[in-house]
Amino acid sequence: MGIFFYIDDRLINFDDPVTLVKDQYREYFARKELAPFLLSEICALDMLHAVVEMNNGFYKDKLVLKGGFSVRNHVPLTDHRFSFDADFSPNTKNNFTYGDVSGIRGDLIKYGSQRRCETKTDVTKNDTRLYFVEVGYWDTLKKAGYRIVERPKIEICKTCRVFTDTVTNPVNTIIDLDILGLKPPVVTHVGLEEQFSTKLFIIGSSGRQRNHFDAYDAMRIFKNNKLDLKLAKKLFDMLAERHKVKSSEYIKECRHQLDAMLKNDGKRADLENTVFRKNSFDFDEMVGEVKSLYTFNP
């Protein structure tokens, strides 16, 4: 069908994608209504593979993955959530800037042509701070009679900085890529404390639509890792300084945004529908726990 840039379409059972789920997750995901989530997961993995592989690995070290797909490497997968966007910052620790990676859409189009992929790409947002490339799996799959949850995108933050050393790891996934003859994409990620501090920081960002996901990510990172909280606080303060806000005042705004989440039924339902293991999740409890994280105490 020419849907994917890297994955062989012929190996995907689009009518029953649960056959591609790893055995340890099969019991939970063996539900027909989750098929669009599983297809979305496969699309996002294909997108990450393409970023890593195209141009002989040109983008592999120049872009640093953050956000939901990166957080998965720090938490048990059964306690995490679905995430279908690839969020990157230029690897400023290696002196890369947005200018070094600004040709990513053109390179993706070229790569798709070489791989006989019919999926299109579009720039959905390009301003002074953010650059979004939407990868059109949604439309290609819809024409073939299948549905995914949302439109996967590559997001590059033009002005973000990477403050600490990065790590390189395979992306964790519920999909058994061995069945497809593949290994997980090996991606450069932001460090643990930087991931944690960034998640806490953007909860208070003005107009942030998905700060409920950020709250969940921060909670899971804290619960499942031994963090250097002194470093995490230093990084939070560095982010505040970079955004020209006073750290103590900004923490108040973050907590205010968390309180507002409790009254937002849409965010509550959105997160409850995307966590992997619903019986272990309490939205109100999560908000309270994340509010306490701003003390940066063990």
C-alpha positions in Angstrom: 0.0 0.0 0.0 3.0 2.3 0.2 2.1 3.7 3.6 5.3 3.4 5.5 8.8 5.0 5.0 10.7 2.2 6.7 8.4 -0.6 7.8 7.3 -3.2 5.2 3.5 -2.7 4.8 3.1 -6.3 3.7 4.1 -7.5 7.2 1.3 -5.6 8.9 -2.0 -7.2 9.6 -4.1 -4.0 9.4 -7.3 -5.8 10.3 -5.8 -7.3 13.5 -2.7 -5.4 14.6 -2.8 -7.0 18.0 -0.9 -9.9 16.4 2.1 -7.5 16.5 2.0 -6.8 20.2 4.6 -8.3 22.5 3.4 -11.3 24.4 3.7 -9.6 27.8 1.3 -6.9 26.7 -1.1 -9.1 24.7 -3.7 -9.7 27.4 -4.3 -5.9 27.9 -4.2 -5.0 24.2 -6.2 -7.9 22.8 -9.2 -5.6 22.4 -10.6 -4.7 19.0 -11.3 -1.1 20.0 -7.6 -0.5 20.6 -6.7 -1.2 16.9 -6.4 2.5 16.0 -4.0 3.0 18.9 -1.8 0.1 17.8 -1.8 1.3 14.2 -0.9 4.8 15.5 2.0 3.3 17.5 3.3 1.6 14.3 3.1 4.8 12.4 5.0 6.7 15.1 7.7 4.0 15.1 8.0 4.2 11.3 8.4 8.0 11.6 11.2 7.6 14.2 12.9 5.0 12.0 12.8 7.3 9.1 14.3 10.2 11.1 17.1 7.9 12.3 17.9 6.2 9.0 17.4 8.8 6.2 20.5 10.7 4.8 22.7 7.9 6.2 21.9 8.8 9.8 22.4 12.6 9.3 19.7 13.5 12.0 20.5 10.8 14.5 23.0 12.8 16.6 21.7 16.3 15.5 18.3 15.8 17.1 17.5 14.9 20.7 14.3 13.2 21.4 12.2 14.3 24.4 8.5 14.0 25.3 6.4 10.9 25.6 8.4 8.5 23.4 11.6 9.4 25.3 10.0 9.2 28.7 9.2 5.5 28.0 12.8 4.7 28.4 12.7 5.8 32.0 9.5 4.1 33.2 7.8 0.6 33.0 6.0 0.5 29.8 2.8 -0.9 31.4 2.5 2.2 33.5 3.1 4.7 30.7 0.9 6.1 27.9 0.4 6.3 24.2 2.4 9.0 22.4 2.4 9.6 18.7 4.4 12.7 18.1 8.2 12.8 17.9 9.4 15.9 19.9 12.9 17.0 19.3 15.4 19.7 20.2 18.6 20.4 18.2 21.5 18.8 20.1 23.0 22.1 21.3 25.5 20.1 23.5 27.1 19.3 20.1 26.7 22.9 18.8 23.8 22.0 16.4 21.1 24.6 15.8 17.8 24.5 14.0 19.6 25.6 10.8 21.5 22.3 10.9 18.2 20.3 10.7 15.8 22.7 8.9 15.8 20.5 5.8 14.1 17.6 7.5 10.8 17.8 5.6 12.5 17.9 2.2 14.8 15.0 3.2 11.7 13.0 4.4 10.0 13.5 1.1 13.1 12.4 -0.8 13.5 9.4 1.5 9.8 8.4 1.0 10.2 8.7 -2.8 13.2 6.4 -2.7 11.3 3.9 -0.5 8.1 4.1 -2.8 6.1 5.5 0.1 3.0 7.4 -0.9 2.4 9.1 2.5 2.7 12.9 2.2 4.2 15.4 4.6 3.1 18.9 5.4 4.4 21.8 7.5 1.6 22.5 10.0 3.3 25.1 12.0 6.5 27.1 11.4 7.0 30.1 13.7 10.0 31.6 15.5 9.9 28.8 18.1 8.4 25.7 16.8 8.5 23.7 13.5 5.9 20.9 12.9 6.0 18.4 10.1 2.8 16.4 9.9 3.4 12.9 8.4 0.1 12.0 6.6 -0.5 8.5 7.7 -4.0 9.5 8.8 -5.1 10.3 5.2 -3.2 7.3 3.6 -4.7 4.8 6.0 -8.2 6.3 5.8 -8.1 5.8 2.0 -7.3 2.1 2.7 -10.2 1.8 5.2 -8.3 2.1 8.5 -8.2 4.6 11.3 -5.5 5.9 13.6 -6.0 8.0 16.8 -4.3 11.2 15.7 -2.1 12.7 13.1 1.6 11.9 13.9 4.0 14.8 13.8 7.7 15.6 14.0 8.1 18.7 16.2 11.4 20.6 16.5 11.8 23.3 19.0 14.0 25.9 17.3 15.0 27.8 20.4 15.2 25.1 23.0 18.6 24.2 24.5 20.0 20.8 25.7 21.7 21.6 28.9 23.1 18.2 30.0 24.7 15.2 28.4 22.5 13.1 26.2 22.0 9.4 26.1 21.5 7.0 23.2 19.0 4.2 23.6 16.5 2.1 21.6 13.0 3.4 21.8 10.8 1.2 24.0 7.5 -0.1 22.5 4.7 -2.5 22.9 5.2 -3.7 19.3 7.2 -6.8 18.7 9.5 -5.5 16.0 11.2 -8.9 15.7 8.1 -10.0 13.8 8.8 -7.3 11.2 12.5 -8.2 11.1 13.4 -4.9 12.7 15.1 -3.6 15.8 13.7 -0.6 17.7 15.0 2.8 16.4 18.1 3.9 18.3 17.7 7.5 19.2 19.5 10.2 21.1 17.5 11.3 24.2 17.7 14.1 26.7 19.1 13.1 30.1 16.9 11.8 32.9 16.9 14.9 35.1 16.6 17.2 32.2 13.6 15.2 31.0 12.0 15.5 34.4 12.7 19.2 34.9 11.4 20.1 31.5 8.2 18.2 32.1 7.6 20.0 35.3 8.4 23.3 33.7 6.2 23.2 30.7 3.1 22.4 32.9 3.0 26.1 33.6 3.6 27.2 30.0 1.0 29.6 28.7 -1.4 28.0 26.3 0.0 24.5 26.8 -2.8 22.2 25.7 -1.2 18.9 26.8 0.2 19.7 30.2 -1.9 16.9 31.6 0.4 14.5 29.7 3.4 16.4 31.1 2.1 15.9 34.6 1.7 12.2 34.1 5.2 11.9 32.6 6.8 13.8 35.5 5.0 11.6 38.0 6.1 8.3 36.4 9.7 9.5 36.0 9.8 10.4 39.7 8.3 7.2 40.9 10.5 4.9 38.8 13.9 6.5 39.0 16.5 7.6 41.5 16.8 11.3 40.5 19.5 13.8 41.3 17.0 16.3 42.6 19.7 18.9 43.2 20.5 18.8 39.5 16.8 18.7 38.6 16.2 21.9 40.5 19.3 23.5 38.9 17.9 22.7 35.5 14.5 24.0 36.4 16.0 27.3 37.5 18.0 27.4 34.2 14.8 27.0 32.3 13.2 29.8 34.3 16.2 32.1 33.7 16.1 31.3 29.9 12.4 32.2 29.8 13.0 35.3 31.9 10.8 34.3 34.8 11.4 34.0 38.5 11.6 30.4 39.4 9.5 30.7 42.7 6.8 32.7 40.9 6.7 30.3 38.0 6.3 27.3 40.3 3.1 29.0 41.6 1.8 29.2 38.1 2.6 25.5 37.5 0.6 24.5 40.6 -2.2 26.8 39.5 -2.3 25.0 36.2 -2.4 21.7 38.0 -5.4 22.8 40.1 -7.1 23.9 36.8 -6.7 20.3 35.5 -8.9 19.0 38.3 -11.8 21.0 36.8 -11.1 20.1 33.2 -13.1 17.0 32.3 -11.7 16.9 28.8 -8.1 16.6 30.0 -9.2 14.0 32.6 -10.9 11.9 30.0 -8.0 12.4 27.5 -5.4 11.1 29.9 -7.5 8.3 31.3 -8.1 7.0 27.8 -4.4 6.9 26.8 -2.6 5.5 29.9 -1.6 1.9 29.3 -2.9 0.4 32.6 -6.0 2.2 33.7 -6.7 0.3 36.9 -3.5 1.8 38.5 -4.3 5.4 37.6 -6.1 8.1 39.6 -6.2 11.5 38.0 -6.8 13.5 41.2 -4.0 11.6 43.0 -1.6 12.4 40.2 -2.3 16.1 40.4 -1.6 16.1 44.1 1.6 14.2 43.7 2.9 16.4 40.9 2.2 19.6 42.9 4.5 18.2 45.6 7.3 17.6 43.2 8.1 21.3 42.9 9.8 21.1 46.3 12.5 18.9 44.7 12.7 16.8 47.8 13.1 13.0 47.9 
